[in-house]
Amino acid sequence: MSTSKKQKVNKKGKDDKKATTADSGADESKAGSKEGSDAIIREPATSEAKTEHTEDNPDGVSHVIRPDPTTDRPPVSWNVTINPIWWALFFLSFATRLWRLDEPNQVVFDEVHFGKFISYYIHRTFFFDVHPPLGKQLLSLMAWFTNYDGYFPFQTIGEEYDRNLVSHTYLRLLPAVCGSAVPLMVYRIVTELGYSHYSASLAAFFLIFDNASVTQCRFIFLDSILIFFIVLAVLCYVTFSNDRVHFSTSWYRKLVLTGVSLGCVLSVKFVGFFVVCLVGLHTLHDLWLLLGQRRQSNYDVLRHFGARVFGLIFIPTLVFCLCFYVDFRLLYRSGPHDAFMSREFQATLDGSRILTHPEEVPQIGVEYQVAYGSHVTLKRMDGEGCWLHSHPHNYPVFYDDGRGSSAQQQVTCYGFQDLNNWWVIQRPGTENATLDSPPVAVKDKDIVNLVHRTTGRKLNSHNVAAPMTPTHQEVSCYVHYENISVLQDLWQVNFVKRSTGEKNWTSTSTVVQLVHVNSSQALKTTDVRLPEWGFMQFEVTTNTQAPKEGSQWVVEEIQFGVNPRNRTAGDAVAGTPIPMWFFSKFKEMIWTMLVKNRELTEDHAFSSRPLEWPLCQRSIAYWISNTSMAQIQLLGNPLLWWSSSLGVFTYLSLLGFYLIRRKRQVYDIEMPVWTQFKDIGYLLLGGWVVHYVPFFTMDRALFLHHYLPAIVFQVALNAVVFDHVYNHVLPHNARARKTFFAVVGLIVVAVLWAFYVFSPFSYGLRSLSPEDVASRRWLVTWDFLIRRPDGQIGMLI
């Protein structure tokens, strides 16, 4: 060691050798680093380390080079932040929804339908449902993982599950997990909107202890899967909107995840379109604000627009189409619902009767001559695409306006191919339903009978006012025609359009009018739908025979027709499935789903109207035990739903108050708080509106569970309104803040108590006495069930 360094050491204290040694060692280290020498990192010396006096270290100074903490890190490390509140909510959410998931050990409500659908997927059998396929595919995937063989029948509500055939607990697991995740995602949404963890916890707590949310996710239903993707889409969009590093990898990832979530929610149920509208409106608003930012170049604005088109339009559309593509590939075998689809669609299914028994199958798209004894379907040429149809249901004796009817069998125009669309062309005066030998073709101006093939009744018209258009004559099929003195069942075939040189009635090419002989009026449709007693199908009447819309018909399908070479229709040879372009199948399936969904107008004992939902005025009886009064009811937590409805009113009141005050240039809250308050209105109030208001326009049967997506937004809005009032309406009034805090605490306790009171209806584990059921019936509109002394089940009166 140099003399100058020794002098420095001595200056720091000769009496403390250890201190001198340490300081000298440090100086040596610094000197060594200045000289640029390479250091070897050694294990740091402990306080007990001994030094040796060697030739290289005459002073016995310990040379320890400590690692640089900025560069010397473990190969893998995590920084973990534990949020005990979130984990408590996690436990509560999963516990309330997974507890005793195997009970009841019986088929509950719509498990009858969705259980069958799962079996169809397992067997690769085609079936038809009004909902898109993703939710059913996910349930079927869970069944496949559990080795379910698809042989449990799912015949009736209350049917006992055979554990040797199906593990229903695993089938219920996916909806339960999806339902458990919803409160946790709502927690994250509230925090992403800038509100406190306490507000987020309150929103999640309320959803955890909502009886309806618990009940709906514990069974093989689609609703919890739907709500999961709705909330996931909103969460992804909020995180995407909060990401200010535009066009980064993280920004694009969040955008794509939003698009995938939107595609998934739309692929579970068509009502998922509501959240697509919500995100779409927010996106348009964001783009409009971007246009007003001068610092954004035209190129950047176009990039923003293009990215959103890709992420929020193309990606959801791709996911939606992909779900149907997978569905068509999975369900390739002929099934019980083939008749819902067109003949071309049926020909793509393995084992379809069109392929296995072509001699029994009608011909379509090929010209055959219509002969006496031919079986045909008659399709309207213009306007609404529908087929002449009848079914074994009679007109009501009196219509709603008091007019009387013939009370004979209904004749309608039906928008789908159906067995009841088939008619036999019969020679008047005969009862022959087969071809003559040799066949005799029907020509222009010939007189025929049209006999409904399924019921065997003849088409007729008479001087009775039509049900919806009184200026027209009613068309019906005779009931007990043998008791009618004057039959009016003759129809003249008048050609309107035909192939050049063709003298006979041919399928696909000859357009005809069917003129009633007795009244000289043409058979036509009026584009007016019949009421529920007519299954919302189109009215068929007779009117003047002038060529007007709705009176022109063409034979689309034909059995026992004759071609020019006298070969009967149906002589084709059985073959393999005939491919059909994906988008043709996709278009047909979507259209059929939408139309069939619109036709679900039949009233149900537990159906309800939207006005009854916010105040929880109706319930749905899902199940009752075969041996006791244990039952499951879909019923919201009434105290939660009532307080949440009050929260919506409070938000709207505050919003109106602020708008009026700001118009008068009185600013009660700061601009960032005002912007945040508006944002929750755009998202949470907007989410509630788009998932609630559209149901007022629907004529189909509606149920309480249609309101469950809206209640998620309503509950979250209620929690943030509490936060806003506490922090910004009452910021300086200590007594008022304490009172308000106590009121919120009372609401929390009351919600928890109400959940406990109605939990027997959520889980169905405890048998209640008639007195217990009556004591829980807070509203007379709740449809609770009781078992009478004679063992029969009835409504609590």
FIFI-475126 format. One record per residue (C-alpha): y, z, x. Coordinates in steps of 0.001 Angstrom, whole numbers, padded with zeros to 6 digits, always signed. Each point is the difference from the previous one (the first is absolute). Example, Ala and Ser with C-alpha at 12.3 -4.5 7.8 and 13.67 -1.06 7.14 Angstrom:
2
-004500+007800+012300;+003440-000660+001370;
//
This chain:
797
+000000+000000+000000;+003469-000883+001390;+002513+002650+001083;+002488-000977-002692;-002608+000532-002698;-000977+003365+001452;+003642+001014-000108;+000120-000993-003641;-003069+002098-000703;+001470+002965+001812;+003196-000282-002020;-002007+000448-003205;-001404+003302+001224;-002042+000920+002981;-001452+003074-001693;-001881-001975-002681;-002516-002133+001866;-001718-001284-003089;+003220-001222-001485;+000915-001590+003321;-003346-001709+000177;+000296-001359-003523;+003518-001307+000600;-000994-001519+003292;-002963-001669-001635;+002263-001434-002641;+002343-001328+002657;-002926-001542+001811;-001056-001665-003221;+003458-001419-000517;+000164-001180+003565;-003359-001640-000327;+001100-001847-003112;+003157-001167+001719;-002027-001487+002800;-001898-002034-002580;-003425+001418+000968;-002839-000451-002485;-000922+003279-001669;-003492+000988-001054;+000031+002006-003188;-001873+003216+000508;-000875+002820-002338;+003017+002324-000176;-000454+003151+002051;-000308+003272-001834;+001962+003094+000827;-003045+001315+001867;-000411-003096+002167;-000178+000714+003745;+001644-002057+002711;-001386-000667+003421;+001914-000274+003286;-001152-003240+001522;+001358-002443+002488;+001363-002153-002792;+001206+003045-001925;+001193+002524+002592;+001992+002022-002483;-002849+000321-002519;+002102-001565-002714;-001970-001245-003038;+000597-003719-000597;-000472-000620-003763;+001161-003253-001577;+000246+000536-003758;-000606-002974-002360;+002911-001712-001733;-000241+001067-003688;+001524-003307-001158;-002787-002087+001541;-003006+002285+000220;-001396+000119-003549;-003517+000210-001422;-001596-003401-000760;-000061+000804-003725;+002206+002500-001835;+001242+000707-003519;+002954+001882-001346;-001185+001522-003254;+002368+001345-002639;-001715+002007-002713;+001669+000253-003387;-001714+002946-001732;+001604-000852-003347;-001444-003519+000086;-003441+001297+000892;+000154+002535-002812;+000844-002819-002411;-002804-002061+001487;-002496+002756-000677;+001260+000637-003540;+000007-003690-000905;-003527-000699+001167;-001330+003307-001314;+001307-000532-003540;-001436-003518-000188;-003316+000326+001860;-001082+003358-001397;-003261-000319-001966;+000377-003783-000021;-003593-000390-001163;+000854+001653-003332;-000475-000986-002687;-003334-001555+000819;+000534-002538-002785;+001768-003309-000533;+003677+000618-000832;+002189-002387-002035;+000599-003314+001835;-002738+000712+002529;-002051-001855-002598;+001839-003214+000951;+000718+000435+003675;-003486+001293+000699;-001433-003211-001465;+002414-002051+002100;-001237+001746+003144;-003574-000896-000959;+001015-003634-000491;+001465-000046+003507;-003129+001513+001482;-002094-002722-001703;+002576-002747+000795;+000211-000800-003721;+003092-001614-001472;+001914+002010-002603;+003448-000175-001568;+002628+002735-000093;+003706-000104-000841;+000932+001710+003294;+000123-001615+003464;-002965+000794+002222;+001139+002148+002945;-000442+003428-001615;-003472-000893-001233;-000874-001477+003395;+000949+003230+001766;-002061+002072-002436;-002925-002363+000516;+000387+000250+003769;-000313+003764-000293;-003112-000482-002143;-001452-002377+002589;+000556+002579+002760;-001974+002537-002058;-002912-002453-000488;+000488-000160-003778;-002363-002644-001363;+001989-000776-003163;-002650+000988-002540;+001658+002921-001770;+000909-001354-003469;+003402+001680-000698;-000650-000519-003713;+001934+002732-001810;+002484+002798+000610;-001927+003232+000512;-003044-001712+001495;-001633+002265+002556;+000168-001238+003594;-003392-000458+001620;+000464+001108+003587;-003016-002053+000998;+001796-003163-001129;+003654+000656+000824;+002021+002499+002019;+002994+000149-002310;+001770+002520+002242;+000404-002612+002724;+001154-002583-002530;+002702+002455-001120;+000971+000805+003581;+002225-003037+000654;+002280+000546-003047;+000175+003712+000848;+001039-000654+003605;+002616-002524-001115;+001360+002492-002513;+000081+002741+002643;+002064-002147+002356;+002740-000743-002547;+001861+003381+000177;-000061-000149+003810;+001537-003481+000038;+002642+001109-002511;+000838+002833+002415;+000613-002581+002707;+002073-002226-002300;+002349+002861-000882;+000542+000874+003658;+000568-003673+000874;+002718-000065-002649;+001810+002688+001981;-000856+003080-002052;-001319+003272+001326;-003616+000926+000527;+000453+002615-002718;+000857-002700-002550;-002903-002119+001214;-002318+002979-000312;+001223+000642-003529;-000688-003604-001048;-003478+000058+001534;-000741+003427-001512;+000924-001196-003484;-002273-003059+000305;-002874+002078+001357;+000060+002223-003067;+000434-002704-002625;-003066+000170-002215;+000094-003687-000953;+000147-001122+003627;-002939+002249+000865;-002110-001148-002944;+000575-003712+000450;-001086-000065+003643;-003258+001931-000435;-001951-002809-001670;-000984-003610+000584;+003327-001432-001181;+002483-002407+001576;+003217+001909-000664;-000016+002286+003046;-000687-003005+002259;+002880-001819-001686;+002412+002937+000448;-001112+000427+003626;+001014-003566+000851;+003227+000292-002034;+001127+003061+001944;-001236-001487+003286;+002055-003155-000622;+003129+002076-000698;-000598+002152+003094;-000456-003031+002241;+003124-001611-001402;+002112+003141+000480;-001131+000377+003621;+000677-003710+000525;+003504+000349-001433;+000705+003013+002217;-001020-001864+003158;+003312-001145+001498;-001563-001810+002960;-000219-003316-001784;-002598-002583+001038;-001845+002478+002187;-003775+000299-000028;+000236+003216-002011;+002371-001651-002497;-002359-002937-000568;-003010+002307-000256;+001620+002026-002760;+001041-003180-001800;-003528-001418+000101;-001493+003316-001156;+002396-000051-002941;-001160-003507-000888;-003670+000929+000288;+000564+003049-002212;+001769-002119-002620;-002852-002495+000047;-002524+002806-000424;+001796+001655-002909;+000298-003354-001773;-003719-000592+000640;-001033+003237-001752;+001876-000442-003291;+002606-002459-001187;+002389+002894-000720;+000293+000187+003777;+002511-002794-000458;+002485+002703-001005;+000178+001432+003528;+000251-003560+001339;+003117-000361-002156;+001344+003328+001285;-000390-001003+003654;+001265-003492-000757;+003217+001295-001585;+000598+002313+002959;-000589-002881+002397;+002507-002216-001800;+002520+002851+000134;-000569+000446+003743;+000379-003716+000666;+003201-000072-002029;+001418+002812+002131;-001056-001849+003166;+001955-003051-001107;+003151+002112-000071;-000390+001225+003594;+002193-002168+002225;-001819+001145+003126;-003183-001665-001292;-000197-003605+001145;-001271-002715-002296;-003129-000198+002118;-000681+003723-000393;+000519-000188-003756;-002496-002878-000186;-002446+001994+002112;+000309+002964-002362;-000528-002265-002981;-002972-001786+001557;-001650+003240+001102;+000201+001431-003506;-001305-003199-001572;-002960+000167+002355;-000640+003724-000326;+000807+000611-003663;-001003-003300-001628;-002486-001841+002184;-002025+003044+001125;-000435+001498-003526;-000924-003428-001380;-002539-000476+002774;-001561+003420-000632;-000124-000662-003752;-001705-003372+000448;-002356+001394+002634;-001250+002674-002416;-000939-002690-002517;-001562-002147+002698;-002221+002926+000999;-000768+000588-003680;-001154-003578-000537;-002178+000185+003103;-001563+003295-001031;-000627-000774-003692;-001885-003258+000294;-002784+000667-002517;+000192-000789-003705;+000715+003068-002121;+000675+001252-003521;+003632-001148-000102;-000421-003657+000955;+001231-001118-003428;+003499+001276+000790;+000371-002775+002543;+000055-003776-000185;-003064-002147+000373;+001129-001109+003463;+000334+003635+001083;-003440+000854-001386;-001504-002888+001929;+000939+001774+003271;-002201+003006-000838;-003563+000190+001241;-002444+000182-002912;+002534-001147-002593;-001580-001410-003146;+002040-003119+000576;-002123-000558+003107;-003368+001360-001087;-000091-001441-003550;+002265-003045-000019;-001733-001395-003036;+001385+002931-002012;+003453-000147+001458;+002949-001901-001495;+001458-002920+001876;+003646-000044+000975;+002146-002616+001658;-002413-002828-000902;+000410-002299-002987;-002695+000413-002640;+000041-001251-003536;+000245+002678-002687;-002821-000484-002510;-001130+001791-003137;-001833+003022+001372;+002112+000295+003174;+001242+003442+001018;+003595-000028+001244;+002968+002123+001002;+003375-001238-001272;+002983+000647+002244;+003593-000328-001053;+001679-002842+001865;+003551+001340+000311;+001846+003305+000157;-002135+003075+000494;-003359-000914+001530;-002509+001425-002448;-003244-000838-001799;-000816-000045-003720;-001756+003311-000516;-001570+002245-002609;-001715+003376+000130;-001781+002339-002427;+003174+001744-001128;+001712-000676-003315;+003660-000258-000902;+001334+003293-001425;+000063+000095-003777;+003765+000548+000127;+002397-000919+002766;+002746+002317+001236;+002549-001598-002339;-002199+000685-003029;-001293-003555-000498;-003656-000436-000745;-002420-002087+002075;-003352-001676-000605;-001728+002824+001938;-002186-002697+001534;-000998-000394+003637;+002908-000420+002394;+000662-003291+001787;+002264+000181+003041;+000894-001812+003200;-001290+001930+002999;+001296-000399+003546;-003345+000328+001779;-003371-001660+000004;-002331+001988-002186;-003249-000395-001916;+001963+000289-003223;+001875-003217+000860;-003016-002189-000830;-000175-002160-003136;-002722-002280-001352;+001051-003439-001260;-002031-000320-003195;-000447-002863-002459;+001232+001120-003459;-002797+000803-002406;-002499+000895+002730;-000845+003179+001850;-001172-001774+003136;+001315+001618+003217;-001699-002459+002372;+000430-003663+000828;-001265-002648-002374;-002672-002323+001262;+001423-002318+001105;+003349+001761+000589;+002911-001132-002191;+003411+000139+001635;+003053+001238-001934;+002690-002652-000479;+003653-000030-000987;+000598+001130-003636;-003518+001461-000336;-000428+003156-002102;-001758+002956+001643;-000768+003682-000418;+000831+002381+002853;-002507+002859+000125;+000668+003027+002190;-003085+000156+002201;-000127+003770+000511;+000453+001088-003631;-001215-003174-001765;+003056-000142-002278;+001954-003139-000849;+003642-000584+000823;+002158-000305-003114;+003551+000239-001273;+001371+000830-003437;+003153+000737-001942;+000524+003458+001508;+003051+000713+002144;-000676+000310+003704;+000278+003551+001400;+003030-000486+002281;+001481-003266-001315;-000015+000201-003832;+001202-003609-000377;-003314-001174+001480;-003510+000294-001448;-002512+002484+001287;-003014-001276+001952;-003211+002014-000116;-003762-000191+000101;-001833+000434-003264;-001603+003325-000748;-002644-000321-002746;+000896-003632-000497;-002861-000334-002455;+002107+001926-002537;+002979-002380+000293;+000198-002609-002757;+002149-002565+001828;-000654-000267+003724;+002949-001009+002157;-001796-000488+003308;+000375-003745+000585;+002057-001288+002932;+001010-003560+000842;+000027-000985+003654;+003150-002017+000750;+000346-001496+003464;+003421+000531+001584;-000872-001322+003450;-003162-001590+001382;-001309-002062+002888;+000619-003727-000191;-002700-001725-002063;-001733+003276-000941;-000913+000201-003688;-001885+003304+000102;+001206+003568+000428;-000415+000880+003672;+000434+003227+001900;+002893+000500+002420;+001759-003274-000878;+000343-000219-003798;+002838+002077-001458;-000513+000716-003689;+001590+001617-003000;-002290+001821-002413;+001395-000525-003484;-001125+002209-002852;-001287-002363-002694;+000979+002115-003031;+003596+000694+001110;+000663-002925+002384;+001371+002473+002518;-000796+000017+003709;-001642+002866+001870;+002482+001512+002452;+001064+003089+001922;+003424+001597-000455;+000495+001743+003379;+000299+003268-001943;-002328+002802+001013;-001907+001907-002643;+000362+003813-000149;-002580+002380+001390;-002448-000773-002805;-000033-003586+001362;-000345+001174+003613;+003369-001528+000908;-001474-003495-000128;+001986-002997-001245;+000280-000792-003686;-001730-003151-001308;+001267-001627-003210;+000205-003363-001749;+003259-001846-000490;+001252-003541-000555;-001936-002534+002014;+002984-001536+001809;-000770+000052+003748;+001673+003283+000929;-000569+002518+002732;-003149+002034-000423;-001923-002428-002231;-001662-002157+002675;-003426+000905+001328;-002428-001286+002617;-003679+000740+000556;-000128+001730+003380;-003653+001062+000152;-002927-001593-001782;-003693+000630-000464;-002313-002604-001541;+002521-002775+000421;-000910-003619+000632;+001171-002108+002895;+000222-003802-000160;-003524-000231+001442;-001338+002325-002717;-000736+002760+002508;+000559+003409-001604;+002426+002388+001648;-001666+002574+002202;-002537-002214+001713;+001347+000956+003414;-002340+001462+002599;+000300+003649+001052;+001689+000394+003383;+001697+002380+002374;+003421+001593-000598;+002834-002503-000010;+002913+000944+002287;+003436+000528-001530;+003236+000114+001961;+001065+003594+000613;+003471-000365-001473;-001447-001559-003165;-002241+003031-000466;+002852+002316+000976;+002390-001544-002518;-002571+000121-002803;-000924+003606+000738;+003624+001207+000114;+000888-001777-003222;-003060+001349-001799;+000766+003541+001180;+003598-000156-001188;-000866-001414-003408;-002853+002438-000575;+002221+002878+001071;+002566-001066-002565;-002699-000035-002677;-000851+003693+000474;+001857+000886-003172;-002701+001876-001851;+001142+003529-000743;-001793+002932+001607;-000343+003583-001157;+001698+001239+003188;+002545-002780+000535;+003668+000969+000125;+003462-001502+000278;+002402+000255+002980;+002447+002284-001827;-002713+002657-000144;-000698+000073+003740;+002934+001740+001764;-000341+003137-002139;-003808-000055+000229;-000452-000344-003750;-003479-001552+000086;-003285+000642+001750;-003216-001964+000428;-003423+001544-000578;-002127-001262+002902;-003198+001971-000442;-001621+002936-001756;-003243+001689+000948;-003128-000730-002021;-000834+003704-000201;+003291+001908+000079;+003738-000375-000515;+000744-000743+003643;+002172-003087-000099;+002305-002181+002084;+003410-001027-001279;+002555-002188+001701;+003042+002213-000468;+002986+000387+002269;+001259+003363+001132;+002444+000417-002908;+002455+002277+001801;+000137-002391+002941;+000469-003085-002179;+002680+001655-002125;+001952+001272+003010;-000318-003396+001713;+001397-001731-003072;+002895+002457+000178;+000378-000962+003661;+000483-003664-000947;+002655+001024-002505;+001687+002175+002623;+000104-002824+002533;+001494-002434-002507;+002580+002599-001030;+001020+000663+003597;+000120-003708+000742;+002298-000625-002952;+002153+002970+000961;+000400-001193+003596;+000757-003580-001058;+002754+001100-002378;+001495+002400+002546;-000086-002597+002772;+001661-002487-002326;+002803+002552-000266;-000056+000237+003824;-001387+003516-000041;-002762+000296+002582;-002142+003055-000631;-002562-000832+002687;+000282-001704+003360;-000800-003667+000385;-003371+000489+001798;-001125+002374-002754;+001190-002440-002675;-001872-002860+001676;-003148+002123+000189;+000360+000973-003653;+000271-003660-001001;-003002-000928+002165;-002306+002412-001790;+001176-001532-003256;-000828-003485+001229;-003460+001015+001172;-001241+002973-002026;+001828-000527-003286;-000598-003749+000386;-003706+000649+000608;-000198+002093-003145;+001821-002663-002056;-002081-002990+001142;-003248+001897-000579;+001014+001245-003449;+002424-002259-001862;-002150-003214+000049;-002630+001704-002159;+002431-000006-002914;-000349-003794-000136;-003817+000007-000123;-001915-000390-003250;-003376+000876+001490;-001663+003405-000334;+001608+002472+002410;-001173+003363+001292;+001455+003034+001717;-001453-001004+003369;+002357-003005+000058;+002802+002511+000654;-001561+001566+003105;+001703-002337+002545;+003368+000788-001597;-000575+003761+000104;-000334-000170+003805;+003537-001367+000329;+001272+002365-002694;-001359+003105+001736;+001380-001100+003385;+003411-000618-001598;-000105+003455-001572;-000575+001645+003391;+002862-001788+001742;+002321+000764-002924;-000775+003696+000572;+000894-000502+003673;+003253-001797-000823;+001141+002611-002504;-000772+002878+002360;+001666-001523+003081;+002844-002086-001423;+000814+001146-003539;-000154+003727+000765;+000811+000122+003738;+002579+002776-000060;-001084+002117-002950;-002478+002502+001417;-000813+001626-003341;-000595-003360-001693;-002201-001116+002898;-002124+003119-000276;-000301-000456-003758;-000944-003650+000403;-002544+000867+002697;-001534+002572-002342;-000191-002576-002813;-001778-002495+002271;-002393+002743+001102;-000678+000822-003642;-000763-003661-000700;-002434-000072+002932;-001820+003075-001292;-000016-001379-003552;-001461-003335+001162;-002723+001830+001906;-000773+002160-003037;-000142-003021-002335;-002370-001744+002411;-002309+002994-000172;+000204+000167-003813;-000968-003645-000453;-002398-000254+002961;-003075+000336-002278;+001023-003355-001485;+000451-001502+003485;-003359+001035+001440;-002196+000488-003068;-001868+002863+001632;+000600+002755-002541;-000992+000001-003627;+002827+001101-002267;-000264+001605-003388;+001812-001618-002947;+002591+002755+000317;+000514-000788+003714;+000455-003690-000776;+002458+000770-002811;+002018+002356+002213;+000489-002785+002552;+001149-002502-002600;+003722+000355+000510;+000750-003231-001855;-001746-001120-003183;-000180-003555+001360;-002466+001003+002727;-003445-001304-000922;-002253+002874+000989;-003667-000045-000995;-002142+002739-001513;-003672+000251-000846;-000525+001005-003600;-002730+002453-001073;-002185-002942-001085;+000170-001382+003549;+002304-002903-000839;+003038-000712+002181;+003407-000327-001615;+003707+000295+000643;+001659+003391-000040;+002057+000089-003166;
//
